[in-house]
Amino acid sequence: MFGLVIDAKLVVMVMVAAAVFAGVQGLVGMLTVATQKRKLNQRLKIGEKVEGVSALVIELRKRRGLTSSGGRPGGLRWLSDLIVASGLPYDQSKWLMYLAAATVLGSILVGVLTRTPLGFAGGALLGGVVAPLGLLKVKAGQRAAALGLQLPQALDIIVRSLEAGHPVPSAVNLVGRELPDPIGTEFGMAADEIAYGATLEQAIERMSERCQHPDVDLFAATVRLQEKTGGNLTGLLKLNAHTVRDRHKMRLKIKAASSEGRASAMILTSAPFIAVGFIMISSPHFYGDVIDQPMVKYGLAAVGFWIFLGNMIMRRMIDMRL
């Protein structure tokens, strides 16, 4: 009527695109819900495989790298603390197998690239020690950040549960059921230990030792203070949640204030290595005639030392803790 011509192919293409978009959105939603449910029910899945609270407590402790009594195994205490803080499922046989594979792979890669015996040894050290420790540090940092974000919500749930008339163990268990990892697992383990016979103070103290987070330490101190001196636990936890939120805001402000220093540190550290790598790729023989000279070796060693020293100074400048 108005001279409007509708292209049937265009209509079909639009409908197909809309159908694909809707299908992708539905698939993403299903995967997101499934992932959240899987994270939320990790402790519950473990509980389905064992019978009794005692078996559940022992199994959860073993998966965190602890002994059956909840203590640290013999050996390096700092390594045990790092394993527990990372939250990774601990299986000694699998971890040793992965460690051996990383050691062999690192030795082969670095040795082939450098073609020197020292390169094989350095690669083995890099793959078998540095890389695993770095992974544990990263996982522990990520878990600590998640704990700091989730703890105020967990405290709010406990406060509302106490105001509704529930006992403290039920409030702690509610957090373990309703919140995802990592805070859900930590409070769930505390609730299981209370059901196993531990007091509230003991369970929260062990949770603080596992988490190794200052905000969780503050929560444990609050519970310990209330257990010894009495008082209104609900009011103390409200104040605790407010304090944790304020500390988190302060950490974000510190991170923003030190962002320029961290960016400068990354640029100044990576620039020499990027320049040397570009030179070696574009002109492999640029340093070939002088690389074996003693003065060149001493100069490179001095440059490496100054880079390391500069990084330590910049780290001290931007490392602000609450």
C-alpha positions as CSV (number, residue, x, y, z in Angstrom):
1,M,0.0,0.0,0.0
2,F,2.8,2.4,0.9
3,G,5.3,0.8,-1.5
4,L,7.0,-1.2,1.4
5,V,8.6,-4.3,0.1
6,I,9.5,-7.0,2.7
7,D,12.4,-9.3,1.8
8,A,11.6,-12.8,2.9
9,K,15.2,-13.8,3.2
10,L,15.9,-10.9,5.5
11,V,13.0,-11.8,7.7
12,V,14.2,-15.4,7.9
13,M,17.8,-14.3,8.7
14,V,16.5,-12.0,11.5
15,M,14.4,-14.8,13.0
16,V,17.3,-17.2,12.8
17,A,19.6,-14.7,14.5
18,A,17.0,-14.1,17.2
19,A,16.6,-17.8,17.8
20,V,20.4,-18.3,18.0
21,F,20.7,-15.4,20.4
22,A,17.9,-16.7,22.6
23,G,19.4,-20.2,22.6
24,V,22.8,-18.9,23.6
25,Q,21.3,-16.8,26.4
26,G,19.4,-19.8,27.6
27,L,22.5,-22.0,27.5
28,V,24.6,-19.4,29.4
29,G,21.9,-19.1,32.0
30,M,21.7,-22.9,32.5
31,L,25.5,-23.1,32.7
32,T,25.6,-20.2,35.2
33,V,22.9,-21.8,37.4
34,A,24.6,-25.2,37.2
35,T,27.9,-23.7,38.1
36,Q,26.5,-21.8,41.1
37,K,24.6,-24.9,42.3
38,R,27.8,-27.0,41.9
39,K,29.8,-24.5,44.0
40,L,27.0,-24.3,46.6
41,N,26.7,-28.0,47.0
42,Q,30.3,-29.1,47.2
43,R,30.2,-29.8,50.9
44,L,26.8,-31.4,50.5
45,K,28.1,-33.7,47.8
46,I,30.9,-34.8,50.1
47,G,28.3,-35.4,52.9
48,E,26.4,-37.7,50.5
49,K,29.4,-39.9,50.1
50,V,30.2,-40.4,53.8
51,E,28.0,-41.5,56.8
52,G,27.9,-39.6,60.0
53,V,29.2,-36.3,61.2
54,S,32.5,-37.6,62.3
55,A,33.3,-39.1,58.9
56,L,32.3,-35.9,57.2
57,V,34.5,-33.7,59.5
58,I,37.5,-36.0,58.9
59,E,37.0,-36.0,55.2
60,L,36.6,-32.2,55.0
61,R,39.8,-31.8,57.0
62,K,41.7,-34.2,54.8
63,R,40.6,-32.3,51.7
64,R,42.0,-29.1,53.1
65,G,45.4,-30.7,53.9
66,L,44.8,-31.1,57.6
67,T,45.1,-34.1,59.9
68,S,42.1,-36.0,61.2
69,S,42.3,-34.0,64.4
70,G,42.3,-30.7,62.5
71,G,46.0,-29.9,63.1
72,R,48.8,-29.3,60.6
73,P,50.8,-32.2,59.4
74,G,54.5,-32.4,60.2
75,G,56.9,-30.6,57.9
76,L,57.0,-27.0,56.8
77,R,54.4,-24.9,58.6
78,W,54.3,-22.1,56.1
79,L,53.7,-24.6,53.2
80,S,50.9,-26.3,55.1
81,D,49.3,-22.9,55.8
82,L,49.6,-22.0,52.2
83,I,48.0,-25.2,51.1
84,V,45.1,-24.8,53.5
85,A,44.6,-21.1,52.6
86,S,44.5,-21.9,48.9
87,G,41.4,-24.1,49.3
88,L,42.5,-26.5,46.6
89,P,41.3,-30.1,47.2
90,Y,44.4,-31.8,48.7
91,D,45.3,-35.3,47.4
92,Q,48.9,-36.1,48.2
93,S,49.4,-38.8,45.5
94,K,47.9,-36.6,42.7
95,W,49.8,-33.6,43.9
96,L,53.1,-35.5,43.8
97,M,52.3,-36.8,40.3
98,Y,51.5,-33.2,39.1
99,L,54.7,-31.9,40.7
100,A,56.8,-34.5,39.1
101,A,55.3,-33.8,35.7
102,A,55.8,-30.1,36.1
103,T,59.4,-30.6,37.1
104,V,60.2,-32.8,34.1
105,L,58.3,-30.5,31.7
106,G,60.0,-27.3,33.0
107,S,63.4,-28.9,32.8
108,I,62.9,-30.0,29.2
109,L,61.5,-26.7,28.0
110,V,64.1,-24.5,29.6
111,G,66.9,-26.9,28.9
112,V,66.0,-27.1,25.2
113,L,65.7,-23.3,24.9
114,T,69.0,-22.6,26.7
115,R,70.9,-25.8,25.7
116,T,72.9,-25.8,28.9
117,P,73.0,-28.1,31.9
118,L,72.2,-25.1,34.1
119,G,69.1,-24.5,32.0
120,F,67.8,-28.0,32.8
121,A,68.4,-27.5,36.5
122,G,66.8,-24.1,36.4
123,G,63.8,-25.4,34.5
124,A,63.3,-28.2,37.0
125,L,63.4,-25.6,39.8
126,L,61.0,-23.3,38.0
127,G,58.5,-26.1,37.2
128,G,58.8,-28.0,40.4
129,V,59.1,-25.2,43.0
130,V,58.4,-21.7,41.7
131,A,55.3,-22.5,39.6
132,P,53.5,-24.6,42.2
133,L,54.2,-22.1,44.9
134,G,53.1,-19.3,42.7
135,L,49.8,-21.1,41.9
136,L,49.2,-21.7,45.6
137,K,49.8,-18.0,46.3
138,V,47.5,-16.9,43.6
139,K,44.7,-19.2,44.7
140,A,45.2,-18.2,48.3
141,G,44.9,-14.5,47.3
142,Q,41.8,-15.1,45.3
143,R,40.2,-17.1,48.1
144,A,41.1,-14.4,50.6
145,A,39.5,-11.7,48.4
146,A,36.3,-13.8,48.1
147,L,36.2,-14.4,51.8
148,G,36.5,-10.6,52.5
149,L,33.6,-9.9,50.1
150,Q,31.3,-12.7,51.5
151,L,31.9,-12.3,55.2
152,P,29.6,-9.3,55.8
153,Q,26.8,-11.1,54.1
154,A,27.5,-14.2,56.2
155,L,27.4,-12.0,59.4
156,D,24.1,-10.4,58.3
157,I,22.6,-13.9,57.9
158,I,23.8,-14.9,61.4
159,V,22.4,-11.7,62.9
160,R,19.0,-12.1,61.2
161,S,18.9,-15.8,62.3
162,L,19.7,-14.9,65.9
163,E,17.1,-12.1,65.9
164,A,14.5,-14.7,64.7
165,G,15.3,-16.8,67.8
166,H,17.5,-19.5,66.3
167,P,20.5,-20.7,68.3
168,V,24.0,-19.8,67.3
169,P,24.9,-23.3,65.8
170,S,21.8,-23.2,63.6
171,A,22.7,-19.7,62.4
172,V,26.2,-20.9,61.5
173,N,24.8,-23.9,59.8
174,L,22.4,-21.7,57.8
175,V,25.4,-19.8,56.4
176,G,27.0,-23.1,55.4
177,R,23.9,-24.2,53.5
178,E,22.9,-20.9,51.8
179,L,26.2,-19.2,50.8
180,P,28.5,-20.4,48.1
181,D,32.2,-21.2,48.4
182,P,34.5,-20.3,50.0
183,I,32.6,-18.8,52.9
184,G,29.9,-21.5,52.7
185,T,32.4,-24.3,53.1
186,E,34.2,-22.6,56.0
187,F,31.1,-22.0,58.0
188,G,29.8,-25.5,57.1
189,M,33.0,-27.0,58.5
190,A,32.5,-24.9,61.6
191,A,28.9,-26.1,61.9
192,D,30.0,-29.8,61.5
193,E,32.7,-29.4,64.1
194,I,30.1,-28.0,66.5
195,A,27.9,-30.9,65.8
196,Y,30.9,-33.2,66.3
197,G,31.4,-31.8,69.8
198,A,33.5,-28.7,69.6
199,T,32.4,-25.5,71.2
200,L,31.5,-22.4,69.2
201,E,34.7,-20.7,70.2
202,Q,36.8,-23.7,69.1
203,A,35.1,-24.1,65.8
204,I,35.4,-20.4,64.9
205,E,39.0,-20.3,66.0
206,R,39.8,-23.3,63.7
207,M,38.0,-21.5,60.9
208,S,40.2,-18.5,61.5
209,E,43.3,-20.6,61.3
210,R,42.1,-22.2,58.1
211,C,41.2,-18.9,56.4
212,Q,44.2,-16.8,57.5
213,H,42.2,-13.6,56.8
214,P,42.2,-10.5,59.1
215,D,38.5,-10.0,58.8
216,V,37.8,-13.6,59.8
217,D,40.3,-13.2,62.7
218,L,38.2,-10.2,63.8
219,F,35.1,-12.3,63.7
220,A,36.8,-15.0,65.8
221,A,38.0,-12.4,68.3
222,T,34.4,-11.1,68.6
223,V,33.0,-14.6,69.3
224,R,35.8,-15.3,71.8
225,L,35.2,-12.0,73.6
226,Q,31.5,-12.7,73.8
227,E,32.1,-16.2,75.1
228,K,34.3,-15.0,77.9
229,T,32.6,-11.8,78.9
230,G,29.0,-12.2,77.8
231,G,27.0,-9.5,76.2
232,N,24.8,-9.1,73.2
233,L,26.2,-11.3,70.4
234,T,23.8,-9.8,67.8
235,G,24.9,-6.3,68.5
236,L,28.6,-7.3,68.4
237,L,28.1,-9.1,65.0
238,K,26.3,-6.1,63.6
239,L,29.2,-3.9,64.6
240,N,31.6,-6.5,63.2
241,A,29.9,-6.6,59.8
242,H,30.0,-2.7,59.7
243,T,33.7,-2.8,60.5
244,V,34.5,-5.4,57.8
245,R,32.6,-3.4,55.2
246,D,34.5,-0.2,56.2
247,R,37.9,-2.1,56.0
248,H,37.0,-3.4,52.6
249,K,36.2,0.1,51.4
250,M,39.5,1.3,52.8
251,R,41.3,-1.5,50.9
252,L,39.7,-0.4,47.7
253,K,40.8,3.2,48.3
254,I,44.3,2.0,49.0
255,K,44.3,-0.1,45.8
256,A,43.2,2.9,43.8
257,A,45.7,5.2,45.4
258,S,48.6,2.8,44.7
259,S,47.5,1.9,41.1
260,E,49.9,4.3,39.6
261,G,52.8,2.8,41.5
262,R,51.8,-0.7,40.6
263,A,51.5,0.2,36.9
264,S,55.0,1.9,37.0
265,A,56.5,-1.2,38.6
266,M,55.1,-3.5,35.9
267,I,56.2,-1.2,33.1
268,L,59.7,-0.6,34.5
269,T,60.2,-4.3,35.2
270,S,58.9,-5.7,31.9
271,A,60.5,-3.0,29.6
272,P,64.1,-4.3,29.8
273,F,63.1,-7.9,29.2
274,I,60.8,-6.9,26.3
275,A,63.6,-4.9,24.7
276,V,66.2,-7.7,25.1
277,G,63.7,-10.2,23.7
278,F,62.9,-8.0,20.7
279,I,66.6,-7.5,20.0
280,M,67.3,-11.3,20.3
281,I,64.5,-12.0,17.8
282,S,65.2,-9.3,15.3
283,S,69.0,-9.5,15.5
284,P,70.1,-12.8,17.1
285,H,73.8,-11.9,16.7
286,F,73.6,-8.4,18.3
287,Y,75.1,-9.6,21.5
288,G,76.8,-12.7,20.1
289,D,80.3,-11.2,19.9
290,V,80.4,-9.8,23.4
291,I,78.1,-12.0,25.4
292,D,81.0,-14.1,26.6
293,Q,83.1,-11.1,27.9
294,P,83.4,-10.9,31.7
295,M,82.5,-7.3,31.8
296,V,79.2,-7.9,29.9
297,K,78.3,-10.7,32.3
298,Y,79.0,-8.6,35.3
299,G,77.1,-5.7,33.8
300,L,74.0,-7.9,33.2
301,A,74.2,-9.3,36.7
302,A,74.4,-5.7,38.1
303,V,71.4,-4.7,35.9
304,G,69.4,-7.7,37.2
305,F,70.3,-6.8,40.8
306,W,69.1,-3.2,40.3
307,I,65.9,-4.4,38.8
308,F,65.3,-6.7,41.7
309,L,66.2,-3.9,44.2
310,G,63.9,-1.5,42.4
311,N,61.0,-3.9,42.6
312,M,61.5,-4.5,46.3
313,I,61.5,-0.7,46.9
314,M,58.4,-0.2,44.8
315,R,56.7,-3.1,46.5
316,R,57.4,-1.5,49.9
317,M,55.9,1.8,48.6
318,I,52.6,0.2,47.4
319,D,52.2,-2.6,50.0
320,M,49.7,-1.1,52.4
321,R,47.8,-3.4,54.8
322,L,45.0,-2.9,57.3
